[in-house]
């Protein structure tokens, strides 16, 4: 699945060779409506839902043609710690991810260009509860949409929304008594993003 998605993204990007390719970098701030949970086999469950801020940084290539732009990028996403107090203890979830994203910007002959896109990658979350501290990593993905406004020839403003699944994994581990327990770790978020993209011009 991962290889197929990567091949589709790359094949779309290298199509229509008669049009120019432009490298770019971008930085975005975001509001993250995070939902995190840990469920342990013996019945313990921790929900760590919290609204936090975060930031995304990316570098990519843009290929333009008559209908709009294809963009493919490598992105690093980092969120502030989500915290939830329960029984006078802070339960904490820390999330980050690397993504390979692909977007399409629609040229509608207006000052703004709407876009849709998504990505696949590697997500990591750290859960801290009163009983243990665990790092977990898993396949991650995102889906989203937004609009782009060109401030000038090189600089663009980007505003959008996306859903992100950072983690969904099951693990067996040893508890404080030496017994084996199966735990389920989940981390997902709805994100509102705003930022700038700098395009270096055609290669």
N, C-alpha and C positions, 0 to 999 in steps of 0.2 A: 504493500500500500504506500509506504513512504517513498520507495523508489519510483513508483508510477506517478505519484503526485509531483515529484521533483522533475521527472522527465517531461511531464506536461507543461510545467512552469517554464522550463528552459526552452522547449520547442516553440512555445508561444512567443517567447521573448526574442528568439533569433529569427523568427519569421519576418517576411517583408524586408529583405536586406537593402532595398533601395532607400530606406529612410535612416536618418542619423541616430547614433547612440550617444547618450550623455550621462556621465557619472554625476552622482549627487550625494550629499550627506543631509541628515535631518536630525532634529532633536524635538521631543514633545514632552510637555507636562501633562499629567492626567489625574482625574478623580477616579478612584477605584472603589467600586462597591463589591467588596470581597466576601466570599462565602467559603469558609474552611471548616472541616470537620475531621475528627478522629473517633472511630468506633472500635472498642476493644472487645475481644471475644467474651470476656467475663461479664459484660454488661455495661462497663464504663463508656461514656460518650462525652465528647467535648465539642461544642460548636463555637467557632471563633469567627463570627460575622462582624465586620467592622468596615467603616468607610475611611479610606486612607488616601494618601497621594502617592504618586510614583513618577517615573521618568523612563522614556524610551529613546535609544540612540540607534541610528541606522546608517548604512552606506549601501548604495545600490546603483543600478543603471536604468536609464529611461530610454525607451525606443518610441519615437513619434511617427505617426502616420495620419492619414486624413480623418479617421474617425475618432482619434484620441491618442492616448499614450499607454503603452505597457510599461510597468515598473516592476523590477525584481530587486530585492534587497536582503541583506543580512541585518538582523535587529537584535539588540540586547534590551531586555525589559526588566526593570527593578521596581519593586513596590516597598513602601514603608511598612513597618511591622503592624500587623493586625493584632489587636489585643482584646481580650474579653475576661473580665474578672468573675470568678465563681468561687464561693466559699473562702473569700479573702485571699485567693491565689490568682495571679495573672496567667492566663493561657495565651500563648503567643504563636502566630503563624508568620513565617518569613518566606516570601515568594520571589522568584526570579526565573528568567527563561531566555533562551536563544531561539530565534525563529528565522526561517527562510520564507519571506513573504512575496506574494505576487498581487499586483493591483492593476485595474484598468480604469483610466480617467476618460470620461466621455466628453468629447468636444461638442457642446450644444450651442455654440456661437453666442455665449453669454460670458459675463465677467468671471463667473465661477464655473468650475468643472466638477460635476459629481463623480464619485468613484465607488467601486466595490472591490473587495479583495479578501484575502485570507492567507494563512501561513501554517506551516508545520514546524516542529522543532523539539527542543529538549527543555523540560521544565524541572525545577527543583524547589522543594519546600522544606522548611525546618519547622517542626512542631515542638513547642516547649509546654509541658503540662506539669502538674505537681508530682507525677510519678515517673516521667522520663523525658528525655530530649532526643528527638530522632530527625535525621535528614532522610528525605525520600526524593527520588527522581523518577521521571516517567516521560512517555510521549506526550507532547503538548500541541495544542492547535489554537487558532483564532480565526474568527470571521467578523467582517465589519464593513462599514460604509461611511462616506463622508463627502466633504466638498473641499476643493482647492481654489484659492484665489491668488493670482499672480500679482505680486506687489510691483515687481519690475521684471526685466528679462531673465534674471538669475534667481531671484528670491520669491518664494511662494509661502502663503499662509495655509495651514492645513487644520481642518476641524472635523472630528469624526467620532463615531461610536464603534465599539467592538465587544464581542463576547470572547473570553479567553478561558480555556480549560488548561490550567497549569499542571494538574496532577490528578490521577485517579488510580490508586494502586492498593494492592493487598500485600501484607507482609506478615511473616511469622517471626516472632522475636522472643527473647527470654525476659520475663518480668523480674521484679526485685526479689521474688521468692525462688527464682530458678526454674519456674515452670514456663512452658511454651504457650504463647498466646498469639492469636491471629488478629491483626488490626487492619482496618480500612482507612486510608488517608485520601481525602478529597480536597481540592483547592480549585476554585473557579471565580470568575469576576466579570462584572459588567463595567466597562471603562468608557469614560468621556475624555477625549484627547484633543489637545490644541498645541500647535507648534509651528516651526519654520523648516523649510527645505531649501537648501542652496544647490542650484544646478550649475555645474562648471562649464557647460557648453558642449557642443558637438565634438566628438573625437574625430 
